[in-house]
Amino acid sequence: MQLRGARILVPGATGEIGGALALRLHSLGARTALAGRDPHALTRVAAACAGAPSRTFEAWDLDSCARTVDWAAHELGGLDGVVVCVGVAAFGPVREVGDAVGEHLAAVNALAPMAFLRAATAHVREGGVLAAVTGTVAEAAPARMADCAAAKAALATWLTAVRREQRRTGVTVLEIGLPHMDTGFAGRAVAGQAPPLSRGIPVERAVDAIVEALSTGAVYVRPRAGAALDVVR
């Protein structure tokens, strides 16, 4: 994808990764539409992106996710890419986490990204990108993160299947499998308390890798030894 002039929707633009990505895409000449839950943060990010169109959504309402994609396509005159950066964490043994929290994790970490990208298949054409952040928990399945890991793994599997579906259309499906990041994400868990964590990867390093992946038609961003990220075509 040629980022200059590309029309890209960023759901989760009020988070650390989504906000930083939106700003970088804008600096590279992309035309962005921004979506998030926090209207005040969304206003700030949109202003920093030269007044980019913005809209709030609720991950529990999957129809609102799909409508946001249609809105972005209307605002930008089409869509060349969607990069979903939404997610939430929870910690604790399964007997303590409970079904309500498990449902919340499934909605935010799996069903909402699926809804965004499902709707985007009606708009994104050859040369475009459908992308979402998953995470290394999808493969590592750490103890005390069963529901979070399961939701991220479901999204990762879904992306793999959609990649196969889109092979003949020329649309790239990108999985952004990030490790622990320096975003304070774990400290905002909806349940439980995070265990002691080592220093995470800086947000800017993740944004570098995502931008490279979008630009080169990569299908994975994955961690490697140390604090590096691999971009895999």
N, C-alpha and C positions, 0 to 999 in steps of 0.2 A: 504494500500500500504506500502510495505517495502521501505523506502526512500533510503537506501544504495544500490547503483547500479541502482536505477530507472532512466529511460531515460525520461526527462521532458523538454518540450519546454515552455519558458516563453516569450510570446509576451508582449511588454511594459516594457522590462527589463531596459530601460533607465529612467523610472520614479522612484519616490521615493519608492513606494511600490514594484514594479516589480524588481528594482535593489536590494533592501534589501532582497526580497524573493530569488532571484537567488543566492545571497551570502550565505544565510542560507542553501539552498538546497545543495549547493556545500560543505559547511562545514559538512553536515550530510552524505556526500558520494554519493549524487545523481549525475548523469551525465546530465548536462544541455546543452541545445541549447538556444541561446538568440536572440531575435529579437526586433528592435526598430527603431525609426526614425532618431535619432541623431547619426551619425557614430562615432563622437569623444567620446561621452559618452558610446556608445556601446563598443568601443575598451577598455575603462577603465574598464568597468564591466567585460568584457570577460577576461581581463588580471588578474583581481582579482579572477576569477573563474578558474585559472590555464590554461588559453588559451582556454576556452570553445568555440565551434563553434558559430559564430554570423553572422547575416544577417540583412540588413535594409529592411523595407517594408513601403508601403504607404497605410494608412487605406482607402483612397478613391478608391484604386484599389483592389477590392475584390479578383480578381484572384491572386494578389501578396500575399494576406493573405493565400489563399489556397496553393499556390506554396511554401510558407514558411514552411507549415506543411510537405509537401512532402520532402522538403530539409532537415528538421530536422530529419525525419525518416531515410533518407539516411545517414546523418552524424552520427547518434547515433546507427544505426543498428536496428531501430524500435522505437516505442514510447509507454511509459507506462502512460503518462499524459501530458496534456496541461493546463496551468493556464494563462488565458488572463487577463492582468492588464492594458489595454488601457482605456483611457477616457479623456473627456474634458468637461469644464463647460462653461456656459453663463448665464448672469443675465439680467433682464429687463422685462417690460411688453411685451406681445406678439406683440403688434403693432409696437414696436421699434426693437425687435429682428430680424424680417424679415425672409423670406423664405430661403435665402442663408445660414444664420447661422443655421436655423432649419435643413436644409439638412445636413450641416456639423456635427451637433450633432447626427443626426440619423445614419450617416455613421460611425462615430468614436465610439459612445457609444453602438450601437446595431448591425449594419450590419457587421462591421469588426469582432467583437467577434463571431458572428454567423458563418461567413465565416471560421474563424480559426477552430472552434469546429466542423462545418459540415465536413470539410476536415479530421479532426482528427478521425471521426467515422470509416474511412477506415483503420486506423492504430492501434487504442487503443483497446485492447482486455480485456477479463475478468480479474478483479482485478485492472484495470486502472481507471483513473479519467479524466473527462472533467470538467473544472472549469472556472468561469469568475467572475470578480468583477462587482457587480451592484451598490448598494448604498441605503441608507434609503430614498433618494429622490423618489425612485420608488414607495414607499407606502405613504410617507408624502405628495407628490405633493405640495411643497411650492410655494406660489405666487412668481412671477418674475423668476421662473425656469421651466416654463411649458414645453418647448421643451426638456430640459435636463431630466426632470422627466419622460416625455413620452418615450424617447428613452431608459432610464434605465428600465422602467416598461415593455417595449416591450421585452427587453433582459431577464428580470426575467420570463415573461410568456413563452418565448421560451424555457428557461432552464427547466421549469416545464414540458412542453410537451415532451422534449427530454428525461428527466428523466424517464417518463413513457414508452417511446419507448425502452430505454436501459435496462429496468428492467430485462428482460430475458437474457441479454448478460453478466451480471455481471460487467458492467461498471458503476461506480458511477458518477453522475452529481451533481456538487457542485456549489451552489450559494453563493458568498461571498458578503453579504450585509453590507458594511461598513458605519459607520456614518462619520461625519466631522473628518478629520485627520490632524495632524500637518505636512503637506507636502508642503504648499504653493500653493496647487492645485487651490484654489479659486482665488488666485492672478494672475494666468495665464489664466484666462478666455478669450475666443475668442471674447466675446462681453460683455459690461456692467461692472459694478463694484459690487463686493460682498458686502452684508450688513455686519455690525459688527457681528463677529462670536465669540463665546466662544472658549476657548482653546479646541483643538481637541485631539483625542486619539493618543498616540505616535505610530509611524510606527512599532516599534519593537513589540508592543502589538498585532497589526494586523498580523504581520508575525508569531508570536507565535500561534495565533488562526488558521491561514491558514495551517501551518505545522501540527498542531494537527488534523485538519479536513482531510488533505490528508492521514495522518497515520492511521486514525480510520474509514475511510469510511463514514464520515459525509456528509450530503447533504446540510446543511446551516451553515453559520457563520452569527450571528445576534447580534446587540447591546442589552444590557440590562441596567438596572439602573446604573448610575454612568459611569465609564469609562471602564466597563467590556464588554467582548464579549462572547456570548454563542456559543458553537460548538454543533450542533444538528445532531444526527444520525437518 
